[in-house]
Amino acid sequence: MSKGEPVILTQFIREKRWIPANREEALKIIADEMPETDPEGTLAYLLSEVKRVSQVTLGECRFKALQTS
């Protein structure tokens, strides 16, 4: 992730653990889950949404920001 972007955690719906994902991993997950969308644009949307809501679900994967406090 670039400076200023939150650290993203991912969790597939069949999993119990949240796993940290870097930008490339997040883009691959997005491309796999939603191949008809633009991965970069979708990632930008996810990054903005996880700042204001607890988590976002895309296909079978959940995304959330790592809480740092």
PDB file of N, H, CA, C and O in Angstrom:
ATOM      1  N   MET A   1       0.842  -1.165   0.000  1.00  0.00           N
ATOM      2  CA  MET A   1       0.000   0.000   0.000  1.00  0.00           C
ATOM      3  C   MET A   1       0.893   1.236   0.000  1.00  0.00           C
ATOM      4  O   MET A   1       1.978   1.227   0.582  1.00  0.00           O
ATOM      5  N   SER A   2       0.449   2.260  -0.632  1.00  0.00           N
ATOM      6  H   SER A   2      -0.432   2.268  -1.105  1.00  0.00           H
ATOM      7  CA  SER A   2       1.236   3.474  -0.647  1.00  0.00           C
ATOM      8  C   SER A   2       0.995   4.269   0.631  1.00  0.00           C
ATOM      9  O   SER A   2       0.063   3.991   1.387  1.00  0.00           O
ATOM     10  N   LYS A   3       1.839   5.250   0.855  1.00  0.00           N
ATOM     11  H   LYS A   3       2.596   5.476   0.241  1.00  0.00           H
ATOM     12  CA  LYS A   3       1.736   6.040   2.077  1.00  0.00           C
ATOM     13  C   LYS A   3       0.372   6.721   2.140  1.00  0.00           C
ATOM     14  O   LYS A   3      -0.094   7.288   1.152  1.00  0.00           O
ATOM     15  N   GLY A   4      -0.252   6.660   3.290  1.00  0.00           N
ATOM     16  H   GLY A   4       0.126   6.199   4.092  1.00  0.00           H
ATOM     17  CA  GLY A   4      -1.565   7.264   3.462  1.00  0.00           C
ATOM     18  C   GLY A   4      -2.714   6.300   3.268  1.00  0.00           C
ATOM     19  O   GLY A   4      -3.826   6.569   3.722  1.00  0.00           O
ATOM     20  N   GLU A   5      -2.471   5.174   2.601  1.00  0.00           N
ATOM     21  H   GLU A   5      -1.567   4.955   2.233  1.00  0.00           H
ATOM     22  CA  GLU A   5      -3.523   4.171   2.429  1.00  0.00           C
ATOM     23  C   GLU A   5      -3.566   3.285   3.665  1.00  0.00           C
ATOM     24  O   GLU A   5      -2.520   2.947   4.220  1.00  0.00           O
ATOM     25  N   PRO A   6      -4.767   2.903   4.104  1.00  0.00           N
ATOM     26  CA  PRO A   6      -4.844   2.005   5.257  1.00  0.00           C
ATOM     27  C   PRO A   6      -4.320   0.621   4.899  1.00  0.00           C
ATOM     28  O   PRO A   6      -4.349   0.220   3.736  1.00  0.00           O
ATOM     29  N   VAL A   7      -3.844  -0.101   5.902  1.00  0.00           N
ATOM     30  H   VAL A   7      -3.821   0.225   6.847  1.00  0.00           H
ATOM     31  CA  VAL A   7      -3.471  -1.497   5.691  1.00  0.00           C
ATOM     32  C   VAL A   7      -4.768  -2.276   5.551  1.00  0.00           C
ATOM     33  O   VAL A   7      -5.654  -2.178   6.400  1.00  0.00           O
ATOM     34  N   ILE A   8      -4.877  -3.047   4.481  1.00  0.00           N
ATOM     35  H   ILE A   8      -4.157  -3.127   3.791  1.00  0.00           H
ATOM     36  CA  ILE A   8      -6.096  -3.798   4.206  1.00  0.00           C
ATOM     37  C   ILE A   8      -5.977  -5.204   4.773  1.00  0.00           C
ATOM     38  O   ILE A   8      -4.947  -5.863   4.633  1.00  0.00           O
ATOM     39  N   LEU A   9      -7.038  -5.645   5.409  1.00  0.00           N
ATOM     40  H   LEU A   9      -7.875  -5.110   5.523  1.00  0.00           H
ATOM     41  CA  LEU A   9      -7.159  -7.029   5.856  1.00  0.00           C
ATOM     42  C   LEU A   9      -8.224  -7.694   5.001  1.00  0.00           C
ATOM     43  O   LEU A   9      -9.238  -7.076   4.678  1.00  0.00           O
ATOM     44  N   THR A  10      -8.000  -8.949   4.633  1.00  0.00           N
ATOM     45  H   THR A  10      -7.176  -9.451   4.895  1.00  0.00           H
ATOM     46  CA  THR A  10      -8.969  -9.683   3.821  1.00  0.00           C
ATOM     47  C   THR A  10      -9.396 -10.952   4.543  1.00  0.00           C
ATOM     48  O   THR A  10      -8.657 -11.523   5.344  1.00  0.00           O
ATOM     49  N   GLN A  11     -10.614 -11.370   4.230  1.00  0.00           N
ATOM     50  H   GLN A  11     -11.215 -10.907   3.579  1.00  0.00           H
ATOM     51  CA  GLN A  11     -11.143 -12.605   4.810  1.00  0.00           C
ATOM     52  C   GLN A  11     -12.166 -13.174   3.834  1.00  0.00           C
ATOM     53  O   GLN A  11     -13.187 -12.542   3.560  1.00  0.00           O
ATOM     54  N   PHE A  12     -11.895 -14.366   3.311  1.00  0.00           N
ATOM     55  H   PHE A  12     -11.066 -14.880   3.534  1.00  0.00           H
ATOM     56  CA  PHE A  12     -12.901 -15.027   2.490  1.00  0.00           C
ATOM     57  C   PHE A  12     -14.001 -15.541   3.403  1.00  0.00           C
ATOM     58  O   PHE A  12     -13.737 -15.879   4.557  1.00  0.00           O
ATOM     59  N   ILE A  13     -15.223 -15.605   2.907  1.00  0.00           N
ATOM     60  H   ILE A  13     -15.437 -15.330   1.970  1.00  0.00           H
ATOM     61  CA  ILE A  13     -16.364 -15.916   3.769  1.00  0.00           C
ATOM     62  C   ILE A  13     -16.254 -17.277   4.440  1.00  0.00           C
ATOM     63  O   ILE A  13     -16.883 -17.501   5.474  1.00  0.00           O
ATOM     64  N   ARG A  14     -15.480 -18.177   3.884  1.00  0.00           N
ATOM     65  H   ARG A  14     -14.969 -17.994   3.044  1.00  0.00           H
ATOM     66  CA  ARG A  14     -15.330 -19.504   4.494  1.00  0.00           C
ATOM     67  C   ARG A  14     -14.188 -19.546   5.517  1.00  0.00           C
ATOM     68  O   ARG A  14     -13.943 -20.590   6.122  1.00  0.00           O
ATOM     69  N   GLU A  15     -13.490 -18.427   5.714  1.00  0.00           N
ATOM     70  H   GLU A  15     -13.689 -17.579   5.222  1.00  0.00           H
ATOM     71  CA  GLU A  15     -12.362 -18.364   6.642  1.00  0.00           C
ATOM     72  C   GLU A  15     -12.746 -17.640   7.928  1.00  0.00           C
ATOM     73  O   GLU A  15     -13.727 -16.898   7.965  1.00  0.00           O
ATOM     74  N   LYS A  16     -11.969 -17.864   8.972  1.00  0.00           N
ATOM     75  H   LYS A  16     -11.172 -18.467   8.941  1.00  0.00           H
ATOM     76  CA  LYS A  16     -12.214 -17.198  10.249  1.00  0.00           C
ATOM     77  C   LYS A  16     -11.184 -16.113  10.542  1.00  0.00           C
ATOM     78  O   LYS A  16     -11.461 -15.193  11.311  1.00  0.00           O
ATOM     79  N   ARG A  17      -9.997 -16.208   9.938  1.00  0.00           N
ATOM     80  H   ARG A  17      -9.772 -16.955   9.313  1.00  0.00           H
ATOM     81  CA  ARG A  17      -8.916 -15.260  10.204  1.00  0.00           C
ATOM     82  C   ARG A  17      -8.890 -14.141   9.174  1.00  0.00           C
ATOM     83  O   ARG A  17      -9.187 -14.354   7.999  1.00  0.00           O
ATOM     84  N   TRP A  18      -8.531 -12.947   9.631  1.00  0.00           N
ATOM     85  H   TRP A  18      -8.289 -12.774  10.585  1.00  0.00           H
ATOM     86  CA  TRP A  18      -8.269 -11.819   8.741  1.00  0.00           C
ATOM     87  C   TRP A  18      -6.785 -11.846   8.386  1.00  0.00           C
ATOM     88  O   TRP A  18      -5.935 -12.007   9.262  1.00  0.00           O
ATOM     89  N   ILE A  19      -6.475 -11.689   7.096  1.00  0.00           N
ATOM     90  H   ILE A  19      -7.165 -11.559   6.384  1.00  0.00           H
ATOM     91  CA  ILE A  19      -5.102 -11.763   6.595  1.00  0.00           C
ATOM     92  C   ILE A  19      -4.715 -10.402   5.997  1.00  0.00           C
ATOM     93  O   ILE A  19      -5.477  -9.856   5.199  1.00  0.00           O
ATOM     94  N   PRO A  20      -3.551  -9.839   6.359  1.00  0.00           N
ATOM     95  CA  PRO A  20      -3.107  -8.595   5.727  1.00  0.00           C
ATOM     96  C   PRO A  20      -2.834  -8.820   4.234  1.00  0.00           C
ATOM     97  O   PRO A  20      -2.327  -9.870   3.842  1.00  0.00           O
ATOM     98  N   ALA A  21      -3.171  -7.842   3.422  1.00  0.00           N
ATOM     99  H   ALA A  21      -3.583  -6.989   3.741  1.00  0.00           H
ATOM    100  CA  ALA A  21      -2.934  -7.932   1.977  1.00  0.00           C
ATOM    101  C   ALA A  21      -2.260  -6.654   1.500  1.00  0.00           C
ATOM    102  O   ALA A  21      -2.662  -5.553   1.874  1.00  0.00           O
ATOM    103  N   ASN A  22      -1.232  -6.809   0.672  1.00  0.00           N
ATOM    104  H   ASN A  22      -0.906  -7.703   0.368  1.00  0.00           H
ATOM    105  CA  ASN A  22      -0.625  -5.627   0.072  1.00  0.00           C
ATOM    106  C   ASN A  22      -1.431  -5.233  -1.168  1.00  0.00           C
ATOM    107  O   ASN A  22      -2.401  -5.902  -1.523  1.00  0.00           O
ATOM    108  N   ARG A  23      -1.030  -4.164  -1.808  1.00  0.00           N
ATOM    109  H   ARG A  23      -0.241  -3.621  -1.519  1.00  0.00           H
ATOM    110  CA  ARG A  23      -1.778  -3.631  -2.954  1.00  0.00           C
ATOM    111  C   ARG A  23      -1.917  -4.668  -4.072  1.00  0.00           C
ATOM    112  O   ARG A  23      -3.001  -4.831  -4.632  1.00  0.00           O
ATOM    113  N   GLU A  24      -0.835  -5.363  -4.398  1.00  0.00           N
ATOM    114  H   GLU A  24       0.046  -5.231  -3.943  1.00  0.00           H
ATOM    115  CA  GLU A  24      -0.865  -6.345  -5.489  1.00  0.00           C
ATOM    116  C   GLU A  24      -1.805  -7.506  -5.163  1.00  0.00           C
ATOM    117  O   GLU A  24      -2.554  -7.968  -6.023  1.00  0.00           O
ATOM    118  N   GLU A  25      -1.756  -7.970  -3.916  1.00  0.00           N
ATOM    119  H   GLU A  25      -1.147  -7.595  -3.217  1.00  0.00           H
ATOM    120  CA  GLU A  25      -2.652  -9.058  -3.507  1.00  0.00           C
ATOM    121  C   GLU A  25      -4.111  -8.617  -3.562  1.00  0.00           C
ATOM    122  O   GLU A  25      -4.978  -9.363  -4.016  1.00  0.00           O
ATOM    123  N   ALA A  26      -4.374  -7.397  -3.096  1.00  0.00           N
ATOM    124  H   ALA A  26      -3.669  -6.791  -2.728  1.00  0.00           H
ATOM    125  CA  ALA A  26      -5.745  -6.881  -3.135  1.00  0.00           C
ATOM    126  C   ALA A  26      -6.236  -6.767  -4.579  1.00  0.00           C
ATOM    127  O   ALA A  26      -7.384  -7.103  -4.871  1.00  0.00           O
ATOM    128  N   LEU A  27      -5.375  -6.296  -5.480  1.00  0.00           N
ATOM    129  H   LEU A  27      -4.442  -6.024  -5.243  1.00  0.00           H
ATOM    130  CA  LEU A  27      -5.763  -6.186  -6.893  1.00  0.00           C
ATOM    131  C   LEU A  27      -6.054  -7.560  -7.492  1.00  0.00           C
ATOM    132  O   LEU A  27      -6.990  -7.702  -8.279  1.00  0.00           O
ATOM    133  N   LYS A  28      -5.271  -8.568  -7.131  1.00  0.00           N
ATOM    134  H   LYS A  28      -4.511  -8.453  -6.491  1.00  0.00           H
ATOM    135  CA  LYS A  28      -5.508  -9.923  -7.640  1.00  0.00           C
ATOM    136  C   LYS A  28      -6.831 -10.474  -7.126  1.00  0.00           C
ATOM    137  O   LYS A  28      -7.590 -11.079  -7.883  1.00  0.00           O
ATOM    138  N   ILE A  29      -7.110 -10.264  -5.839  1.00  0.00           N
ATOM    139  H   ILE A  29      -6.494  -9.771  -5.225  1.00  0.00           H
ATOM    140  CA  ILE A  29      -8.386 -10.723  -5.278  1.00  0.00           C
ATOM    141  C   ILE A  29      -9.548 -10.050  -5.998  1.00  0.00           C
ATOM    142  O   ILE A  29     -10.525 -10.709  -6.354  1.00  0.00           O
ATOM    143  N   ILE A  30      -9.445  -8.749  -6.212  1.00  0.00           N
ATOM    144  H   ILE A  30      -8.652  -8.214  -5.922  1.00  0.00           H
ATOM    145  CA  ILE A  30     -10.508  -8.009  -6.899  1.00  0.00           C
ATOM    146  C   ILE A  30     -10.693  -8.545  -8.309  1.00  0.00           C
ATOM    147  O   ILE A  30     -11.824  -8.762  -8.746  1.00  0.00           O
ATOM    148  N   ALA A  31      -9.589  -8.763  -9.029  1.00  0.00           N
ATOM    149  H   ALA A  31      -8.671  -8.587  -8.674  1.00  0.00           H
ATOM    150  CA  ALA A  31      -9.678  -9.281 -10.401  1.00  0.00           C
ATOM    151  C   ALA A  31     -10.305 -10.673 -10.429  1.00  0.00           C
ATOM    152  O   ALA A  31     -11.066 -10.991 -11.343  1.00  0.00           O
ATOM    153  N   ASP A  32      -9.991 -11.503  -9.433  1.00  0.00           N
ATOM    154  H   ASP A  32      -9.373 -11.245  -8.691  1.00  0.00           H
ATOM    155  CA  ASP A  32     -10.569 -12.850  -9.366  1.00  0.00           C
ATOM    156  C   ASP A  32     -12.052 -12.816  -9.005  1.00  0.00           C
ATOM    157  O   ASP A  32     -12.849 -13.558  -9.579  1.00  0.00           O
ATOM    158  N   GLU A  33     -12.420 -11.958  -8.058  1.00  0.00           N
ATOM    159  H   GLU A  33     -11.772 -11.355  -7.592  1.00  0.00           H
ATOM    160  CA  GLU A  33     -13.800 -11.902  -7.571  1.00  0.00           C
ATOM    161  C   GLU A  33     -14.738 -11.158  -8.522  1.00  0.00           C
ATOM    162  O   GLU A  33     -15.903 -11.528  -8.664  1.00  0.00           O
ATOM    163  N   MET A  34     -14.234 -10.121  -9.164  1.00  0.00           N
ATOM    164  H   MET A  34     -13.287  -9.820  -9.049  1.00  0.00           H
ATOM    165  CA  MET A  34     -15.060  -9.287 -10.045  1.00  0.00           C
ATOM    166  C   MET A  34     -14.304  -9.008 -11.346  1.00  0.00           C
ATOM    167  O   MET A  34     -13.858  -7.882 -11.564  1.00  0.00           O
ATOM    168  N   PRO A  35     -14.151 -10.014 -12.213  1.00  0.00           N
ATOM    169  CA  PRO A  35     -13.323  -9.841 -13.412  1.00  0.00           C
ATOM    170  C   PRO A  35     -13.847  -8.784 -14.388  1.00  0.00           C
ATOM    171  O   PRO A  35     -13.089  -8.287 -15.222  1.00  0.00           O
ATOM    172  N   GLU A  36     -15.114  -8.440 -14.294  1.00  0.00           N
ATOM    173  H   GLU A  36     -15.729  -8.843 -13.616  1.00  0.00           H
ATOM    174  CA  GLU A  36     -15.683  -7.463 -15.223  1.00  0.00           C
ATOM    175  C   GLU A  36     -15.418  -6.019 -14.804  1.00  0.00           C
ATOM    176  O   GLU A  36     -15.749  -5.093 -15.544  1.00  0.00           O
ATOM    177  N   THR A  37     -14.822  -5.814 -13.620  1.00  0.00           N
ATOM    178  H   THR A  37     -14.553  -6.566 -13.019  1.00  0.00           H
ATOM    179  CA  THR A  37     -14.578  -4.451 -13.147  1.00  0.00           C
ATOM    180  C   THR A  37     -13.119  -4.061 -13.333  1.00  0.00           C
ATOM    181  O   THR A  37     -12.261  -4.904 -13.595  1.00  0.00           O
ATOM    182  N   ASP A  38     -12.859  -2.771 -13.193  1.00  0.00           N
ATOM    183  H   ASP A  38     -13.556  -2.086 -12.980  1.00  0.00           H
ATOM    184  CA  ASP A  38     -11.499  -2.241 -13.220  1.00  0.00           C
ATOM    185  C   ASP A  38     -10.900  -2.427 -11.822  1.00  0.00           C
ATOM    186  O   ASP A  38     -11.368  -1.793 -10.877  1.00  0.00           O
ATOM    187  N   PRO A  39      -9.882  -3.274 -11.664  1.00  0.00           N
ATOM    188  CA  PRO A  39      -9.332  -3.529 -10.327  1.00  0.00           C
ATOM    189  C   PRO A  39      -8.817  -2.270  -9.623  1.00  0.00           C
ATOM    190  O   PRO A  39      -9.031  -2.110  -8.421  1.00  0.00           O
ATOM    191  N   GLU A  40      -8.150  -1.386 -10.343  1.00  0.00           N
ATOM    192  H   GLU A  40      -7.976  -1.516 -11.320  1.00  0.00           H
ATOM    193  CA  GLU A  40      -7.615  -0.162  -9.729  1.00  0.00           C
ATOM    194  C   GLU A  40      -8.742   0.719  -9.198  1.00  0.00           C
ATOM    195  O   GLU A  40      -8.665   1.223  -8.078  1.00  0.00           O
ATOM    196  N   GLY A  41      -9.785   0.904 -10.000  1.00  0.00           N
ATOM    197  H   GLY A  41      -9.847   0.494 -10.910  1.00  0.00           H
ATOM    198  CA  GLY A  41     -10.921   1.717  -9.574  1.00  0.00           C
ATOM    199  C   GLY A  41     -11.660   1.091  -8.406  1.00  0.00           C
ATOM    200  O   GLY A  41     -12.091   1.788  -7.487  1.00  0.00           O
ATOM    201  N   THR A  42     -11.804  -0.225  -8.446  1.00  0.00           N
ATOM    202  H   THR A  42     -11.454  -0.790  -9.193  1.00  0.00           H
ATOM    203  CA  THR A  42     -12.483  -0.930  -7.360  1.00  0.00           C
ATOM    204  C   THR A  42     -11.667  -0.845  -6.078  1.00  0.00           C
ATOM    205  O   THR A  42     -12.232  -0.669  -4.999  1.00  0.00           O
ATOM    206  N   LEU A  43     -10.345  -0.968  -6.179  1.00  0.00           N
ATOM    207  H   LEU A  43      -9.885  -1.112  -7.055  1.00  0.00           H
ATOM    208  CA  LEU A  43      -9.497  -0.844  -4.997  1.00  0.00           C
ATOM    209  C   LEU A  43      -9.602   0.561  -4.411  1.00  0.00           C
ATOM    210  O   LEU A  43      -9.682   0.718  -3.193  1.00  0.00           O
ATOM    211  N   ALA A  44      -9.603   1.572  -5.256  1.00  0.00           N
ATOM    212  H   ALA A  44      -9.539   1.445  -6.246  1.00  0.00           H
ATOM    213  CA  ALA A  44      -9.752   2.948  -4.767  1.00  0.00           C
ATOM    214  C   ALA A  44     -11.072   3.105  -4.014  1.00  0.00           C
ATOM    215  O   ALA A  44     -11.117   3.740  -2.961  1.00  0.00           O
ATOM    216  N   TYR A  45     -12.137   2.531  -4.552  1.00  0.00           N
ATOM    217  H   TYR A  45     -12.101   2.015  -5.408  1.00  0.00           H
ATOM    218  CA  TYR A  45     -13.441   2.567  -3.883  1.00  0.00           C
ATOM    219  C   TYR A  45     -13.370   1.839  -2.537  1.00  0.00           C
ATOM    220  O   TYR A  45     -13.833   2.366  -1.525  1.00  0.00           O
ATOM    221  N   LEU A  46     -12.796   0.632  -2.517  1.00  0.00           N
ATOM    222  H   LEU A  46     -12.420   0.204  -3.339  1.00  0.00           H
ATOM    223  CA  LEU A  46     -12.688  -0.132  -1.272  1.00  0.00           C
ATOM    224  C   LEU A  46     -11.901   0.638  -0.214  1.00  0.00           C
ATOM    225  O   LEU A  46     -12.290   0.665   0.954  1.00  0.00           O
ATOM    226  N   LEU A  47     -10.800   1.262  -0.620  1.00  0.00           N
ATOM    227  H   LEU A  47     -10.484   1.240  -1.568  1.00  0.00           H
ATOM    228  CA  LEU A  47      -9.982   2.011   0.329  1.00  0.00           C
ATOM    229  C   LEU A  47     -10.748   3.181   0.928  1.00  0.00           C
ATOM    230  O   LEU A  47     -10.602   3.481   2.113  1.00  0.00           O
ATOM    231  N   SER A  48     -11.565   3.842   0.110  1.00  0.00           N
ATOM    232  H   SER A  48     -11.684   3.598  -0.852  1.00  0.00           H
ATOM    233  CA  SER A  48     -12.354   4.954   0.652  1.00  0.00           C
ATOM    234  C   SER A  48     -13.464   4.448   1.568  1.00  0.00           C
ATOM    235  O   SER A  48     -13.773   5.085   2.575  1.00  0.00           O
ATOM    236  N   GLU A  49     -14.059   3.323   1.231  1.00  0.00           N
ATOM    237  H   GLU A  49     -13.808   2.806   0.413  1.00  0.00           H
ATOM    238  CA  GLU A  49     -15.160   2.785   2.033  1.00  0.00           C
ATOM    239  C   GLU A  49     -14.695   2.202   3.360  1.00  0.00           C
ATOM    240  O   GLU A  49     -15.371   2.385   4.373  1.00  0.00           O
ATOM    241  N   VAL A  50     -13.566   1.506   3.385  1.00  0.00           N
ATOM    242  H   VAL A  50     -13.018   1.357   2.563  1.00  0.00           H
ATOM    243  CA  VAL A  50     -13.125   0.898   4.644  1.00  0.00           C
ATOM    244  C   VAL A  50     -12.682   1.948   5.657  1.00  0.00           C
ATOM    245  O   VAL A  50     -12.531   1.643   6.840  1.00  0.00           O
ATOM    246  N   LYS A  51     -12.474   3.176   5.206  1.00  0.00           N
ATOM    247  H   LYS A  51     -12.596   3.424   4.245  1.00  0.00           H
ATOM    248  CA  LYS A  51     -12.170   4.260   6.141  1.00  0.00           C
ATOM    249  C   LYS A  51     -13.419   4.691   6.904  1.00  0.00           C
ATOM    250  O   LYS A  51     -13.319   5.202   8.019  1.00  0.00           O
ATOM    251  N   ARG A  52     -14.607   4.485   6.304  1.00  0.00           N
ATOM    252  H   ARG A  52     -14.689   4.070   5.398  1.00  0.00           H
ATOM    253  CA  ARG A  52     -15.822   4.978   6.953  1.00  0.00           C
ATOM    254  C   ARG A  52     -16.755   3.880   7.459  1.00  0.00           C
ATOM    255  O   ARG A  52     -17.579   4.150   8.333  1.00  0.00           O
ATOM    256  N   VAL A  53     -16.659   2.667   6.952  1.00  0.00           N
ATOM    257  H   VAL A  53     -15.990   2.448   6.243  1.00  0.00           H
ATOM    258  CA  VAL A  53     -17.484   1.558   7.450  1.00  0.00           C
ATOM    259  C   VAL A  53     -16.561   0.443   7.936  1.00  0.00           C
ATOM    260  O   VAL A  53     -15.377   0.425   7.598  1.00  0.00           O
ATOM    261  N   SER A  54     -17.090  -0.471   8.716  1.00  0.00           N
ATOM    262  H   SER A  54     -18.051  -0.456   8.990  1.00  0.00           H
ATOM    263  CA  SER A  54     -16.221  -1.488   9.310  1.00  0.00           C
ATOM    264  C   SER A  54     -15.658  -2.469   8.291  1.00  0.00           C
ATOM    265  O   SER A  54     -14.494  -2.858   8.388  1.00  0.00           O
ATOM    266  N   GLN A  55     -16.473  -2.878   7.308  1.00  0.00           N
ATOM    267  H   GLN A  55     -17.418  -2.562   7.229  1.00  0.00           H
ATOM    268  CA  GLN A  55     -15.966  -3.799   6.289  1.00  0.00           C
ATOM    269  C   GLN A  55     -16.805  -3.703   5.027  1.00  0.00           C
ATOM    270  O   GLN A  55     -17.949  -3.248   5.046  1.00  0.00           O
ATOM    271  N   VAL A  56     -16.200  -4.146   3.926  1.00  0.00           N
ATOM    272  H   VAL A  56     -15.271  -4.515   3.911  1.00  0.00           H
ATOM    273  CA  VAL A  56     -16.862  -4.168   2.624  1.00  0.00           C
ATOM    274  C   VAL A  56     -16.718  -5.579   2.073  1.00  0.00           C
ATOM    275  O   VAL A  56     -15.635  -6.162   2.127  1.00  0.00           O
ATOM    276  N   THR A  57     -17.806  -6.130   1.542  1.00  0.00           N
ATOM    277  H   THR A  57     -18.686  -5.656   1.497  1.00  0.00           H
ATOM    278  CA  THR A  57     -17.771  -7.461   0.945  1.00  0.00           C
ATOM    279  C   THR A  57     -17.797  -7.324  -0.568  1.00  0.00           C
ATOM    280  O   THR A  57     -18.612  -6.590  -1.126  1.00  0.00           O
ATOM    281  N   LEU A  58     -16.896  -8.039  -1.218  1.00  0.00           N
ATOM    282  H   LEU A  58     -16.234  -8.636  -0.764  1.00  0.00           H
ATOM    283  CA  LEU A  58     -16.809  -8.059  -2.672  1.00  0.00           C
ATOM    284  C   LEU A  58     -16.769  -9.518  -3.088  1.00  0.00           C
ATOM    285  O   LEU A  58     -15.768 -10.200  -2.868  1.00  0.00           O
ATOM    286  N   GLY A  59     -17.846 -10.002  -3.686  1.00  0.00           N
ATOM    287  H   GLY A  59     -18.659  -9.448  -3.865  1.00  0.00           H
ATOM    288  CA  GLY A  59     -17.916 -11.416  -4.023  1.00  0.00           C
ATOM    289  C   GLY A  59     -17.882 -12.238  -2.754  1.00  0.00           C
ATOM    290  O   GLY A  59     -18.735 -12.077  -1.881  1.00  0.00           O
ATOM    291  N   GLU A  60     -16.895 -13.125  -2.644  1.00  0.00           N
ATOM    292  H   GLU A  60     -16.201 -13.256  -3.353  1.00  0.00           H
ATOM    293  CA  GLU A  60     -16.763 -13.969  -1.456  1.00  0.00           C
ATOM    294  C   GLU A  60     -15.640 -13.509  -0.530  1.00  0.00           C
ATOM    295  O   GLU A  60     -15.192 -14.271   0.327  1.00  0.00           O
ATOM    296  N   CYS A  61     -15.184 -12.267  -0.699  1.00  0.00           N
ATOM    297  H   CYS A  61     -15.548 -11.649  -1.395  1.00  0.00           H
ATOM    298  CA  CYS A  61     -14.093 -11.751   0.124  1.00  0.00           C
ATOM    299  C   CYS A  61     -14.520 -10.474   0.835  1.00  0.00           C
ATOM    300  O   CYS A  61     -15.154  -9.597   0.248  1.00  0.00           O
ATOM    301  N   ARG A  62     -14.161 -10.391   2.102  1.00  0.00           N
ATOM    302  H   ARG A  62     -13.646 -11.103   2.579  1.00  0.00           H
ATOM    303  CA  ARG A  62     -14.415  -9.187   2.888  1.00  0.00           C
ATOM    304  C   ARG A  62     -13.107  -8.408   3.009  1.00  0.00           C
ATOM    305  O   ARG A  62     -12.023  -8.987   3.083  1.00  0.00           O
ATOM    306  N   PHE A  63     -13.234  -7.095   3.027  1.00  0.00           N
ATOM    307  H   PHE A  63     -14.115  -6.625   2.967  1.00  0.00           H
ATOM    308  CA  PHE A  63     -12.091  -6.205   3.193  1.00  0.00           C
ATOM    309  C   PHE A  63     -12.368  -5.291   4.373  1.00  0.00           C
ATOM    310  O   PHE A  63     -13.498  -4.841   4.561  1.00  0.00           O
ATOM    311  N   LYS A  64     -11.340  -5.012   5.172  1.00  0.00           N
ATOM    312  H   LYS A  64     -10.422  -5.378   5.020  1.00  0.00           H
ATOM    313  CA  LYS A  64     -11.456  -3.998   6.217  1.00  0.00           C
ATOM    314  C   LYS A  64     -10.087  -3.389   6.451  1.00  0.00           C
ATOM    315  O   LYS A  64      -9.063  -3.956   6.069  1.00  0.00           O
ATOM    316  N   ALA A  65     -10.086  -2.222   7.089  1.00  0.00           N
ATOM    317  H   ALA A  65     -10.918  -1.762   7.400  1.00  0.00           H
ATOM    318  CA  ALA A  65      -8.830  -1.548   7.398  1.00  0.00           C
ATOM    319  C   ALA A  65      -8.312  -2.046   8.734  1.00  0.00           C
ATOM    320  O   ALA A  65      -9.088  -2.320   9.650  1.00  0.00           O
ATOM    321  N   LEU A  66      -7.003  -2.161   8.842  1.00  0.00           N
ATOM    322  H   LEU A  66      -6.373  -1.939   8.098  1.00  0.00           H
ATOM    323  CA  LEU A  66      -6.373  -2.522  10.101  1.00  0.00           C
ATOM    324  C   LEU A  66      -6.539  -1.355  11.059  1.00  0.00           C
ATOM    325  O   LEU A  66      -6.170  -0.225  10.739  1.00  0.00           O
ATOM    326  N   GLN A  67      -7.086  -1.624  12.219  1.00  0.00           N
ATOM    327  H   GLN A  67      -7.385  -2.543  12.479  1.00  0.00           H
ATOM    328  CA  GLN A  67      -7.271  -0.587  13.234  1.00  0.00           C
ATOM    329  C   GLN A  67      -5.939  -0.311  13.908  1.00  0.00           C
ATOM    330  O   GLN A  67      -5.325  -1.214  14.477  1.00  0.00           O
ATOM    331  N   THR A  68      -5.495   0.930  13.843  1.00  0.00           N
ATOM    332  H   THR A  68      -5.993   1.664  13.381  1.00  0.00           H
ATOM    333  CA  THR A  68      -4.235   1.315  14.481  1.00  0.00           C
ATOM    334  C   THR A  68      -4.519   2.386  15.520  1.00  0.00           C
ATOM    335  O   THR A  68      -4.650   3.563  15.186  1.00  0.00           O
ATOM    336  N   SER A  69      -4.614   1.985  16.758  1.00  0.00           N
ATOM    337  H   SER A  69      -4.508   1.028  17.029  1.00  0.00           H
ATOM    338  CA  SER A  69      -4.798   2.958  17.839  1.00  0.00           C
ATOM    339  C   SER A  69      -4.308   2.410  19.146  1.00  0.00           C
ATOM    340  O   SER A  69      -4.383   3.092  20.168  1.00  0.00           O
TER     341      SER A  69
END
